[in-house]
Amino acid sequence: MLDRIEITKSLVPYKFDISLADEIFTITVNYNASADMFTLTLEKNGEIICYGEPLVYGVPLWHDSYVCGKYPELEIIPIDESGDMNSVTFDNLNRTVYLSVNNMGDANE
């Protein structure tokens, strides 16, 4: 089982600080009810690194904009470890689909 980042849906929109790979980041969580989509904004040292990254099932966060030294040096991917789900929705986030953190390399191992 991978580590998980819990999203408190009852607080959305909200922000929290988190230690990822020994660095402190601030994540802002938003939800678009029309699209049934969560987005995350990532900050480091008060600077926005990525604004409004959508949570897409099976796709690592920040995969298309990653810059070494600026982003967390680990993979965070929204997945259902049981394999039953194939999308991220308000209903299944933190029930079956979790933001899973791979601290040891490739999440597909």
All heavy atoms as an XYZ file, in Angstrom:
865
protein
N       0.845     -1.192      0.000
C       0.000      0.000      0.000
C       0.880      1.241      0.000
O       1.871      1.321      0.710
C      -0.911     -0.008      1.224
C      -1.893      1.112      1.213
S      -3.250      0.815      2.351
C      -2.902      2.038      3.577
N       0.515      2.207     -0.811
C       1.246      3.462     -0.907
C       0.791      4.428      0.178
O      -0.314      4.295      0.719
C       1.008      4.087     -2.289
C       1.437      3.251     -3.496
C       0.911      3.873     -4.778
C       2.939      3.116     -3.549
N       1.628      5.425      0.493
C       1.194      6.506      1.374
C       0.104      7.286      0.666
O       0.017      7.286     -0.561
C       2.369      7.435      1.697
C       3.410      6.786      2.592
O       3.062      5.845      3.330
O       4.564      7.224      2.545
N      -0.714      7.993      1.448
C      -1.838      8.739      0.870
C      -1.863     10.171      1.389
O      -1.515     10.432      2.540
C      -3.161      8.074      1.223
C      -3.319      6.701      0.656
C      -4.582      6.064      1.152
N      -4.794      4.770      0.505
C      -5.693      3.908      0.887
N      -6.480      4.187      1.916
N      -5.833      2.765      0.257
N      -2.329     11.063      0.541
C      -2.629     12.436      0.940
C      -4.143     12.520      1.053
O      -4.857     12.315      0.066
C      -2.112     13.470     -0.081
C      -0.588     13.383     -0.201
C      -2.563     14.878      0.306
C      -0.013     14.249     -1.310
N      -4.627     12.774      2.242
C      -6.065     12.865      2.473
C      -6.586     14.241      2.068
O      -5.988     15.264      2.417
C      -6.389     12.609      3.946
C      -6.039     11.213      4.415
C      -6.991     10.143      3.910
O      -8.186     10.441      3.706
O      -6.528      9.013      3.723
N      -7.677     14.254      1.345
C      -8.365     15.489      0.976
C      -9.658     15.551      1.788
O     -10.468     14.627      1.727
C      -8.690     15.530     -0.533
C      -7.418     15.418     -1.369
C      -9.497     16.778     -0.894
C      -6.434     16.545     -1.192
N      -9.833     16.630      2.548
C     -11.038     16.798      3.356
C     -12.074     17.540      2.519
O     -12.064     18.769      2.423
C     -10.722     17.567      4.654
O      -9.627     16.927      5.313
C     -11.932     17.612      5.569
N     -12.957     16.783      1.887
C     -13.908     17.354      0.926
C     -14.834     18.386      1.575
O     -15.233     19.342      0.918
C     -14.710     16.246      0.260
C     -13.827     15.340     -0.591
C     -14.619     14.285     -1.318
C     -15.086     13.203     -0.390
N     -15.689     12.058     -1.115
N     -15.145     18.222      2.853
C     -16.057     19.158      3.523
C     -15.430     20.546      3.695
O     -16.142     21.508      3.950
C     -16.482     18.607      4.881
O     -15.355     18.452      5.728
N     -14.113     20.656      3.552
C     -13.418     21.946      3.708
C     -13.179     22.680      2.382
O     -12.772     23.831      2.386
C     -12.066     21.747      4.392
C     -12.094     21.213      5.813
C     -10.673     21.014      6.316
C     -12.877     22.130      6.730
N     -13.388     21.998      1.253
C     -13.082     22.569     -0.063
C     -13.917     23.812     -0.292
O     -15.114     23.804     -0.038
C     -13.337     21.523     -1.164
C     -13.192     22.117     -2.552
C     -12.413     20.326     -0.993
N     -13.323     24.915     -0.771
C     -11.907     25.112     -1.085
C     -11.101     25.390      0.185
O     -11.547     26.098      1.079
C     -11.894     26.330     -1.996
C     -13.077     27.126     -1.559
C     -14.102     26.117     -1.082
N      -9.891     24.828      0.240
C      -9.014     25.052      1.379
C      -7.568     24.810      0.973
O      -7.294     24.288     -0.108
C      -9.407     24.185      2.564
C      -9.007     22.721      2.473
C      -7.944     22.227      3.234
C      -9.681     21.827      1.647
C      -7.582     20.888      3.173
C      -9.322     20.495      1.590
C      -8.275     20.025      2.346
O      -7.915     18.714      2.281
N      -6.660     25.191      1.863
C      -5.244     24.950      1.608
C      -4.603     24.369      2.843
O      -5.079     24.569      3.964
C      -4.517     26.202      1.123
C      -4.404     27.330      2.111
C      -3.502     28.488      1.672
C      -3.799     29.037      0.325
N      -2.928     30.165     -0.059
N      -3.511     23.634      2.610
C      -2.778     23.023      3.712
C      -1.308     22.903      3.334
O      -0.958     22.866      2.153
C      -3.359     21.652      4.076
C      -3.309     20.636      2.961
C      -2.244     19.744      2.865
C      -4.327     20.557      2.022
C      -2.195     18.802      1.849
C      -4.291     19.615      1.000
C      -3.221     18.741      0.918
N      -0.473     22.863      4.360
C       0.956     22.648      4.165
C       1.243     21.160      4.313
O       0.615     20.475      5.126
C       1.777     23.426      5.194
C       1.711     24.927      4.981
O       1.491     25.371      3.827
O       1.886     25.672      5.959
N       2.209     20.682      3.510
C       2.560     19.277      3.538
C       4.051     19.119      3.264
O       4.619     19.866      2.459
C       1.718     18.482      2.513
C       1.969     16.979      2.653
C       1.942     18.980      1.093
C       0.973     16.122      1.879
N       4.662     18.174      3.953
C       6.065     17.855      3.711
C       6.130     16.736      2.681
O       5.584     15.648      2.894
C       6.746     17.415      5.007
O       8.082     17.063      4.751
N       6.781     17.023      1.562
C       6.956     16.049      0.486
C       8.432     15.977      0.153
O       9.026     16.991     -0.229
C       6.156     16.450     -0.752
C       4.640     16.556     -0.574
C       4.008     17.230     -1.776
C       4.038     15.170     -0.358
N       9.011     14.821      0.301
C      10.448     14.624      0.030
C      11.284     15.646      0.791
O      12.184     16.271      0.241
C      10.731     14.667     -1.461
N      10.944     15.841      2.071
C      11.683     16.724      2.977
C      11.626     18.200      2.594
O      12.499     18.982      2.990
C      13.143     16.279      3.119
C      13.249     14.907      3.754
O      12.436     14.602      4.641
O      14.143     14.136      3.353
N      10.615     18.601      1.836
C      10.382     20.010      1.528
C       8.941     20.336      1.876
O       8.058     19.482      1.749
C      10.618     20.309      0.045
C      12.055     20.170     -0.400
C      12.220     20.616     -1.836
O      11.909     19.809     -2.734
O      12.629     21.771     -2.047
N       8.696     21.577      2.293
C       7.344     22.010      2.645
C       6.699     22.676      1.430
O       7.272     23.592      0.829
C       7.355     22.998      3.830
C       7.999     22.349      5.060
C       5.930     23.481      4.144
C       7.258     21.133      5.595
N       5.504     22.192      1.086
C       4.703     22.753      0.005
C       3.348     23.137      0.564
O       2.906     22.590      1.573
C       4.506     21.724     -1.115
C       5.769     21.378     -1.858
C       6.599     20.368     -1.405
C       6.120     22.073     -3.001
C       7.765     20.040     -2.082
C       7.284     21.765     -3.690
C       8.105     20.748     -3.233
N       2.681     24.063     -0.095
C       1.298     24.407      0.223
C       0.443     23.959     -0.949
O       0.761     24.265     -2.105
C       1.129     25.927      0.456
O       1.975     26.313      1.543
C      -0.309     26.282      0.781
N      -0.606     23.224     -0.641
C      -1.543     22.758     -1.661
C      -2.903     23.391     -1.398
O      -3.407     23.346     -0.276
C      -1.665     21.227     -1.656
C      -0.325     20.599     -2.058
C      -2.790     20.770     -2.583
C      -0.311     19.090     -2.027
N      -3.468     23.992     -2.441
C      -4.826     24.517     -2.380
C      -5.720     23.578     -3.169
O      -5.427     23.253     -4.322
C      -4.911     25.941     -2.972
O      -4.015     26.795     -2.252
C      -6.323     26.501     -2.870
N      -6.807     23.132     -2.532
C      -7.741     22.201     -3.152
C      -8.998     22.957     -3.543
O      -9.591     23.663     -2.720
C      -8.113     21.065     -2.173
C      -9.067     20.076     -2.829
C      -6.879     20.372     -1.640
N      -9.399     22.819     -4.797
C     -10.653     23.381     -5.288
C     -11.465     22.281     -5.948
O     -10.920     21.243     -6.344
C     -10.396     24.501     -6.297
C      -9.970     25.774     -5.614
O     -10.751     26.390     -4.909
N      -8.728     26.160     -5.794
N     -12.775     22.534     -6.075
C     -13.667     21.574     -6.713
C     -14.608     22.310     -7.634
O     -15.215     23.310     -7.258
C     -14.461     20.788     -5.655
C     -15.452     19.837     -6.256
C     -15.020     18.677     -6.902
C     -16.812     20.102     -6.207
C     -15.930     17.807     -7.472
C     -17.724     19.229     -6.769
C     -17.282     18.091     -7.409
O     -18.186     17.229     -7.982
N     -14.750     21.810     -8.867
C     -15.682     22.351     -9.845
C     -16.839     21.364     -9.954
O     -16.679     20.275    -10.525
C     -14.973     22.521    -11.199
C     -15.881     23.067    -12.270
O     -17.052     22.703    -12.347
N     -15.337     23.918    -13.106
N     -17.988     21.734     -9.393
C     -19.134     20.821     -9.361
C     -19.683     20.548    -10.759
O     -20.130     19.429    -11.039
C     -20.232     21.395     -8.463
N     -19.648     21.526    -11.645
C     -20.166     21.328    -13.004
C     -19.397     20.244    -13.744
O     -19.967     19.467    -14.496
C     -20.082     22.628    -13.818
O     -20.849     23.624    -13.214
N     -18.091     20.195    -13.533
C     -17.245     19.205    -14.203
C     -16.964     17.995    -13.318
O     -16.342     17.042    -13.780
C     -15.929     19.847    -14.613
N     -17.418     18.031    -12.055
C     -17.098     16.992    -11.060
C     -15.599     16.735    -11.071
O     -15.134     15.613    -11.253
C     -17.875     15.710    -11.329
C     -17.804     14.727    -10.142
O     -17.409     15.151     -9.032
O     -18.130     13.541    -10.340
N     -14.829     17.837    -10.870
C     -13.377     17.751    -10.964
C     -12.706     18.546     -9.850
O     -13.065     19.686     -9.573
C     -12.907     18.313    -12.309
C     -11.409     18.311    -12.479
S     -10.848     18.840    -14.117
C     -11.693     20.392    -14.325
N     -11.732     17.903     -9.229
C     -10.888     18.565     -8.244
C      -9.660     19.126     -8.954
O      -9.150     18.523     -9.901
C     -10.419     17.570     -7.170
C     -11.498     17.162     -6.217
C     -12.293     16.056     -6.475
C     -11.706     17.876     -5.050
C     -13.276     15.671     -5.598
C     -12.691     17.500     -4.156
C     -13.480     16.398     -4.434
N      -9.178     20.275     -8.470
C      -7.920     20.830     -8.948
C      -7.054     21.192     -7.754
O      -7.565     21.496     -6.671
C      -8.115     22.081     -9.830
O      -8.779     23.088     -9.074
C      -8.898     21.759    -11.095
N      -5.743     21.135     -7.968
C      -4.782     21.481     -6.924
C      -3.862     22.575     -7.429
O      -3.416     22.541     -8.573
C      -3.924     20.274     -6.552
C      -4.636     19.020     -6.078
C      -3.611     17.950     -5.720
C      -5.533     19.310     -4.900
N      -3.594     23.540     -6.566
C      -2.582     24.554     -6.827
C      -1.438     24.281     -5.879
O      -1.643     24.074     -4.690
C      -3.155     25.975     -6.635
O      -4.192     26.168     -7.606
C      -2.092     27.042     -6.806
N      -0.222     24.270     -6.418
C       0.969     23.937     -5.652
C       1.819     25.178     -5.459
O       2.104     25.896     -6.413
C       1.781     22.864     -6.384
C       3.041     22.361     -5.691
C       2.680     21.560     -4.444
C       3.869     21.515     -6.657
N       2.212     25.428     -4.201
C       3.094     26.550     -3.864
C       4.302     26.046     -3.097
O       4.217     25.064     -2.360
C       2.371     27.567     -2.979
C       1.193     28.245     -3.606
C       0.509     29.187     -2.626
O       1.198     30.051     -2.038
O      -0.712     29.040     -2.435
N       5.401     26.753     -3.278
C       6.615     26.482     -2.518
C       7.230     27.826     -2.160
O       7.437     28.664     -3.044
C       7.589     25.650     -3.351
C       8.877     25.289     -2.647
C       9.723     24.422     -3.577
C      11.080     24.168     -3.025
N      11.917     23.388     -3.977
N       7.482     28.034     -0.880
C       8.051     29.299     -0.387
C       7.233     30.504     -0.837
O       7.778     31.546     -1.189
C       9.509     29.448     -0.847
C      10.389     28.350     -0.325
O      10.227     27.887      0.801
N      11.314     27.904     -1.149
N       5.897     30.359     -0.828
C       5.012     31.459     -1.181
C       4.872     31.720     -2.671
O       4.129     32.604     -3.077
N       5.545     30.946     -3.517
C       5.470     31.110     -4.974
C       4.592     30.010     -5.565
O       4.772     28.826     -5.267
C       6.873     31.009     -5.582
C       6.871     31.006     -7.095
C       8.221     30.654     -7.691
O       9.212     30.556     -6.953
O       8.273     30.452     -8.910
N       3.623     30.408     -6.396
C       2.793     29.418     -7.071
C       3.632     28.734     -8.141
O       4.189     29.379     -9.022
C       1.526     30.046     -7.686
C       0.603     30.536     -6.572
C       0.806     29.033     -8.584
C      -0.661     31.206     -7.047
N       3.732     27.421     -8.029
C       4.487     26.618     -8.985
C       3.573     26.104    -10.090
O       3.944     26.066    -11.251
C       5.167     25.439     -8.264
C       6.162     25.960     -7.228
C       5.850     24.514     -9.256
C       6.677     24.882     -6.312
N       2.378     25.685     -9.701
C       1.414     25.164    -10.670
C       0.018     25.530    -10.187
O      -0.340     25.249     -9.050
C       1.554     23.655    -10.809
S       0.489     22.948    -12.081
N      -0.760     26.141    -11.066
C      -2.102     26.600    -10.709
C      -3.151     25.687    -11.343
O      -3.140     25.452    -12.551
C      -2.310     28.035    -11.192
C      -3.643     28.590    -10.817
C      -3.877     29.094     -9.543
C      -4.688     28.591    -11.717
C      -5.111     29.582     -9.182
C      -5.928     29.086    -11.369
C      -6.133     29.575    -10.098
O      -7.365     30.054     -9.741
N      -4.037     25.170    -10.523
C      -5.209     24.451    -11.013
C      -4.940     23.135    -11.714
O      -5.606     22.805    -12.688
N      -4.007     22.340    -11.201
C      -3.727     21.021    -11.783
C      -4.922     20.102    -11.539
O      -5.310     19.851    -10.398
C      -2.478     20.427    -11.133
C      -2.166     19.023    -11.548
C      -1.436     18.931    -12.875
O      -1.083     19.984    -13.444
O      -1.207     17.810    -13.329
N      -5.561     19.575    -12.591
C      -6.708     18.683    -12.391
C      -6.273     17.318    -11.881
O      -5.198     16.823    -12.226
C      -7.320     18.575    -13.790
C      -6.220     18.899    -14.727
C      -5.291     19.834    -13.999
N      -7.107     16.716    -11.052
C      -6.873     15.344    -10.614
C      -7.456     14.426    -11.685
O      -8.672     14.328    -11.838
C      -7.554     15.056     -9.274
C      -7.037     15.794     -8.057
C      -7.731     15.279     -6.799
C      -5.544     15.665     -7.923
N      -6.589     13.788    -12.438
C      -6.991     12.867    -13.499
C      -6.586     11.462    -13.075
O      -5.408     11.228    -12.750
C      -6.330     13.244    -14.842
C      -6.711     12.253    -15.931
C      -6.693     14.667    -15.253
N      -7.531     10.563    -13.080
C      -7.279      9.205    -12.616
C      -6.090      8.584    -13.351
O      -6.015      8.601    -14.580
C      -8.513      8.319    -12.806
C      -8.292      6.946    -12.233
C      -8.552      6.706    -10.903
C      -7.775      5.918    -13.012
C      -8.309      5.459    -10.347
C      -7.531      4.672    -12.464
C      -7.797      4.454    -11.133
O      -7.543      3.235    -10.583
N      -5.158      8.046    -12.578
C      -4.022      7.332    -13.137
C      -2.916      8.189    -13.713
O      -1.926      7.663    -14.204
N      -3.062      9.516    -13.653
C      -2.055     10.412    -14.223
C      -1.320     11.113    -13.079
O      -1.948     11.789    -12.257
C      -2.702     11.462    -15.161
C      -1.652     12.421    -15.700
C      -3.438     10.770    -16.292
N       0.009     10.963    -13.021
C       0.769     11.623    -11.951
C       0.576     13.141    -11.982
O       0.547     13.747    -13.058
C       2.226     11.259    -12.263
C       2.138     10.041    -13.119
C       0.866     10.182    -13.903
N       0.444     13.726    -10.795
C       0.313     15.178    -10.711
C       1.563     15.843    -11.262
O       2.676     15.361    -11.063
C       0.110     15.613     -9.258
C      -1.208     15.186     -8.630
C      -1.221     15.576     -7.158
C      -2.378     15.805     -9.352
N       1.372     16.942    -11.930
C       2.437     17.798    -12.445
C       3.354     17.094    -13.440
O       4.466     17.528    -13.684
C       3.241     18.408    -11.281
C       2.347     19.000    -10.258
C       1.503     20.056    -10.422
C       2.154     18.556     -8.914
N       0.798     20.286     -9.265
C       1.181     19.391     -8.317
C       2.722     17.549     -8.157
C       0.761     19.251     -7.012
C       2.299     17.388     -6.847
C       1.321     18.239     -6.290
N       2.885     16.014    -14.042
C       3.737     15.239    -14.955
C       4.127     16.026    -16.206
O       5.196     15.813    -16.752
C       3.057     13.930    -15.364
C       1.953     14.104    -16.350
N       0.716     14.594    -15.989
C       1.920     13.887    -17.677
C      -0.035     14.661    -17.064
N       0.651     14.235    -18.095
N       3.259     16.936    -16.644
C       3.554     17.664    -17.880
C       4.263     18.992    -17.654
O       4.620     19.671    -18.608
C       2.290     17.877    -18.707
C       1.227     18.679    -17.977
O       1.353     18.884    -16.753
O       0.246     19.084    -18.628
N       4.466     19.365    -16.398
C       5.132     20.650    -16.124
C       6.283     20.508    -15.124
O       6.826     21.507    -14.670
C       4.111     21.655    -15.588
O       3.483     21.162    -14.420
N       6.655     19.287    -14.805
C       7.665     19.023    -13.783
C       9.002     19.693    -14.097
O       9.510     19.613    -15.208
C       7.882     17.518    -13.629
C       8.902     17.186    -12.564
C       8.536     17.120    -11.233
C      10.233     16.969    -12.895
C       9.459     16.825    -10.247
C      11.174     16.669    -11.919
C      10.780     16.612    -10.597
O      11.697     16.337     -9.621
N       9.554     20.367    -13.085
C      10.893     20.950    -13.155
C      11.634     20.491    -11.903
O      11.184     20.759    -10.784
C      10.843     22.496    -13.201
C      12.242     23.078    -13.154
C      10.093     22.977    -14.433
N      12.734     19.795    -12.091
C      13.525     19.285    -10.972
C      13.945     20.434    -10.059
O      14.363     21.489    -10.514
C      14.754     18.550    -11.494
S      15.702     17.740    -10.201
N      13.797     20.235     -8.748
C      14.169     21.250     -7.775
C      13.049     22.221     -7.448
O      13.135     22.955     -6.481
N      11.990     22.216     -8.275
C      10.868     23.117     -8.043
C       9.649     22.347     -7.528
O       8.922     22.830     -6.679
C      10.532     23.829     -9.354
C       9.742     25.078     -9.195
C       9.670     25.840    -10.518
C       9.268     27.257    -10.260
N       9.238     28.083    -11.436
N       9.463     21.162     -8.046
C       8.323     20.315     -7.696
C       8.754     19.249     -6.693
O       9.940     18.962     -6.567
C       7.773     19.633     -8.962
C       7.003     20.560     -9.849
C       7.659     21.389    -10.752
C       5.627     20.624     -9.784
C       6.948     22.245    -11.582
C       4.902     21.479    -10.603
C       5.572     22.291    -11.497
O       4.873     23.137    -12.295
N       7.791     18.603     -6.031
C       8.135     17.491     -5.142
C       8.840     16.385     -5.934
O       8.443     16.073     -7.052
C       6.778     17.000     -4.627
C       5.839     18.122     -4.842
C       6.352     18.878     -6.024
N       9.867     15.807     -5.320
C      10.637     14.771     -5.997
C      10.093     13.390     -5.666
O      10.843     12.496     -5.251
C      12.108     14.907     -5.639
C      12.710     16.183     -6.192
C      14.211     16.252     -6.013
O      14.847     15.196     -5.846
O      14.730     17.374     -6.039
N       8.811     13.225     -5.846
C       8.152     11.943     -5.705
C       6.891     11.975     -6.535
O       6.431     13.031     -6.944
C       7.856     11.615     -4.237
C       7.261     12.702     -3.333
C       5.809     12.944     -3.613
C       7.466     12.315     -1.907
N       6.361     10.814     -6.804
C       5.183     10.722     -7.661
C       3.920     10.681     -6.812
O       3.826      9.905     -5.862
C       5.290      9.459     -8.513
C       4.228      9.350     -9.564
C       4.457      8.151    -10.448
O       4.365      7.014     -9.943
O       4.738      8.356    -11.638
N       2.947     11.533     -7.189
C       1.636     11.546     -6.549
C       0.623     11.262     -7.656
O       0.584     11.973     -8.662
C       1.333     12.908     -5.893
C       2.414     13.259     -4.875
C      -0.053     12.894     -5.246
C       2.351     14.687     -4.369
N      -0.166     10.221     -7.458
C      -1.074      9.790     -8.520
C      -2.428      9.392     -7.925
O      -2.478      8.652     -6.944
C      -0.434      8.637     -9.322
C      -1.271      8.238    -10.503
C      -0.110      7.456     -8.455
C      -0.563      7.318    -11.470
N      -3.530      9.909     -8.479
C      -4.849      9.511     -7.997
C      -5.216      8.127     -8.554
O      -5.371      7.972     -9.763
C      -5.796     10.591     -8.521
C      -5.018     11.431     -9.471
C      -3.602     11.007     -9.438
N      -5.288      7.142     -7.658
C      -5.620      5.782     -8.091
C      -6.480      5.065     -7.054
O      -6.525      5.442     -5.895
C      -4.355      4.923     -8.365
C      -3.473      4.828     -7.130
C      -3.592      5.408     -9.566
C      -2.354      3.812     -7.249
N      -7.117      4.024     -7.527
C      -7.850      3.080     -6.689
C      -6.999      1.817     -6.665
O      -6.881      1.129     -7.687
C      -9.216      2.804     -7.308
C     -10.000      1.716     -6.610
O      -9.508      1.168     -5.604
O     -11.106      1.407     -7.077
N      -6.372      1.534     -5.536
C      -5.458      0.390     -5.455
C      -6.152     -0.939     -5.712
O      -5.504     -1.905     -6.091
C      -4.729      0.390     -4.117
C      -3.744      1.531     -3.999
C      -2.975      1.523     -2.691
O      -2.647      0.424     -2.196
O      -2.697      2.608     -2.175
N      -7.474     -0.999     -5.555
C      -8.203     -2.236     -5.849
C      -8.448     -2.388     -7.340
O      -8.785     -3.475     -7.810
C      -9.547     -2.258     -5.106
O     -10.461     -1.345     -5.705
N      -8.336     -1.295     -8.089
C      -8.553     -1.340     -9.534
C     -10.010     -1.263     -9.944
O     -10.331     -1.416    -11.119
N     -10.917     -1.008     -9.001
C     -12.346     -0.971     -9.321
C     -12.787      0.315    -10.022
O     -13.730      0.296    -10.805
C     -13.188     -1.151     -8.054
C     -13.080     -2.551     -7.482
O     -12.731     -3.473     -8.234
O     -13.337     -2.711     -6.275
N     -12.141      1.434     -9.740
C     -12.535      2.723    -10.302
C     -11.601      3.111    -11.446
O     -10.486      2.618    -11.552
C     -12.488      3.818     -9.228
C     -13.440      3.626     -8.089
S     -15.130      3.861     -8.664
C     -15.990      2.742     -7.599
N     -12.085      4.041    -12.293
C     -11.250      4.528    -13.391
C     -11.376      6.035    -13.600
O     -11.004      6.552    -14.646
C     -11.557      3.779    -14.691
C     -12.998      3.965    -15.134
O     -13.729      4.775    -14.581
N     -13.403      3.199    -16.116
N     -11.924      6.733    -12.602
C     -12.031      8.189    -12.666
C     -12.003      8.746    -11.239
O     -12.184      8.013    -10.274
C     -13.321      8.612    -13.373
O     -14.451      8.189    -12.626
N     -11.781     10.047    -11.138
C     -11.805     10.737     -9.850
C     -13.093     11.546     -9.803
O     -13.332     12.386    -10.674
C     -10.602     11.689     -9.681
C     -10.662     12.404     -8.340
C      -9.284     10.957     -9.847
N     -13.926     11.289     -8.806
C     -15.174     12.032     -8.639
C     -15.292     12.490     -7.189
O     -14.545     12.034     -6.321
C     -16.405     11.162     -8.972
O     -16.520     10.118     -7.991
C     -16.309     10.564    -10.371
N     -16.240     13.376     -6.945
C     -16.460     13.825     -5.574
C     -16.814     12.637     -4.682
O     -16.353     12.527     -3.560
C     -17.559     14.882     -5.520
C     -17.661     15.549     -4.173
C     -16.909     16.672     -3.886
C     -18.487     15.043     -3.183
C     -16.974     17.284     -2.638
C     -18.559     15.642     -1.933
C     -17.807     16.766     -1.663
N     -17.644     11.737     -5.206
C     -18.103     10.603     -4.408
C     -17.000      9.604     -4.085
O     -16.978      9.042     -2.989
C     -19.250      9.883     -5.111
C     -20.528     10.703     -5.109
O     -20.687     11.571     -4.228
O     -21.363     10.476     -5.995
N     -16.078      9.347     -5.033
C     -15.108      8.290     -4.765
C     -13.770      8.760     -4.199
O     -12.998      7.947     -3.709
C     -14.888      7.400     -5.997
C     -14.145      8.067     -7.128
O     -13.468      9.072     -6.995
N     -14.280      7.478     -8.313
N     -13.483     10.088     -4.240
C     -12.224     10.559     -3.682
C     -12.214     10.324     -2.176
O     -13.149     10.697     -1.467
C     -11.991     12.041     -3.985
C     -10.629     12.588     -3.540
C      -9.493     11.892     -4.306
C     -10.548     14.086     -3.745
N     -11.169      9.674     -1.691
C     -10.979      9.283     -0.290
C     -11.933      8.192      0.167
O     -12.046      7.927      1.364
C     -11.056     10.466      0.669
C      -9.808     11.303      0.627
O      -8.793     10.911      0.071
N      -9.871     12.469      1.206
N     -12.623      7.564     -0.755
C     -13.401      6.351     -0.461
C     -12.706      5.150     -1.099
O     -12.404      4.184     -0.435
C     -14.818      6.462     -0.995
C     -15.724      7.257     -0.129
C     -17.162      6.920     -0.463
N     -18.006      7.532      0.519
C     -19.178      8.057      0.243
N     -19.636      8.037     -0.990
N     -19.889      8.601      1.196
N     -12.517      5.241     -2.399
C     -11.805      4.181     -3.128
C     -10.625      4.745     -3.909
O      -9.667      4.028     -4.162
C     -12.747      3.439     -4.096
O     -13.324      4.383     -4.995
C     -13.844      2.707     -3.348
N     -10.735      5.996     -4.330
C      -9.639      6.656     -5.058
C      -8.918      7.581     -4.086
O      -9.551      8.381     -3.390
C     -10.168      7.464     -6.269
C      -9.053      8.251     -6.928
C     -10.847      6.530     -7.270
N      -7.603      7.435     -4.039
C      -6.784      8.232     -3.133
C      -5.641      8.879     -3.886
O      -5.187      8.361     -4.912
C      -6.204      7.352     -2.018
C      -7.247      6.796     -1.100
C      -7.844      5.571     -1.364
C      -7.650      7.501      0.021
C      -8.823      5.067     -0.524
C      -8.625      7.003      0.872
C      -9.201      5.790      0.591
O     -10.178      5.286      1.425
N      -5.172     10.012     -3.356
C      -3.926     10.598     -3.843
C      -2.810      9.768     -3.231
O      -2.481      9.913     -2.058
C      -3.795     12.060     -3.408
C      -4.622     13.075     -4.147
C      -4.322     14.476     -3.639
C      -4.369     13.001     -5.627
N      -2.269      8.881     -4.008
C      -1.259      7.948     -3.529
C       0.127      8.503     -3.795
O       0.410      9.004     -4.879
C      -1.430      6.600     -4.221
O      -2.698      6.069     -3.903
N       0.993      8.403     -2.791
C       2.342      8.939     -2.861
C       3.324      7.792     -2.946
O       3.348      6.929     -2.068
C       2.671      9.806     -1.610
C       4.076     10.353     -1.705
C       1.653     10.931     -1.462
N       4.109      7.804     -4.000
C       5.131      6.780     -4.171
C       6.455      7.361     -3.700
O       7.036      8.201     -4.368
C       5.202      6.345     -5.629
C       6.176      5.206     -5.832
O       6.879      4.790     -4.913
N       6.216      4.695     -7.041
N       6.905      6.919     -2.549
C       8.165      7.390     -1.978
C       9.351      6.561     -2.438
O      10.469      6.813     -2.036
C       8.104      7.333     -0.448
C       7.116      8.322      0.107
O       7.097      9.468     -0.290
N       6.271      7.861      1.012
N       9.105      5.549     -3.286
C      10.184      4.617     -3.602
C      10.380      4.411     -5.106
O      10.895      3.393     -5.524
C       9.883      3.269     -2.950
C       9.825      3.391     -1.453
S       9.228      1.939     -0.589
C      10.064      0.612     -1.346
N       9.976      5.337     -5.950
C      10.217      5.158     -7.385
C       8.932      5.035     -8.160
O       7.954      5.688     -7.879
N       8.922      4.156     -9.146
C       7.806      3.987    -10.079
C       6.582      3.413     -9.383
O       6.624      2.336     -8.808
C       8.253      3.058    -11.211
C       7.224      2.941    -12.322
O       6.170      3.584    -12.229
O       7.501      2.200    -13.282
N       5.453      4.126     -9.463
C       4.207      3.700     -8.822
C       3.631      2.455     -9.468
O       2.754      1.816     -8.913
C       3.177      4.823     -8.850
N       4.092      2.085    -10.656
C       3.565      0.911    -11.338
C       4.259     -0.387    -10.916
O       3.945     -1.444    -11.405
C       3.706      1.081    -12.861
C       2.864      2.230    -13.353
O       1.752      2.428    -12.887
N       3.385      2.984    -14.288
N       5.209     -0.290    -10.021
C       5.935     -1.489     -9.589
C       5.083     -2.315     -8.662
O       4.298     -1.835     -7.920
C       7.240     -1.087     -8.885
C       8.216     -0.482     -9.838
C       9.520     -0.067     -9.137
O       9.594     -0.066     -7.903
O      10.457      0.268     -9.866
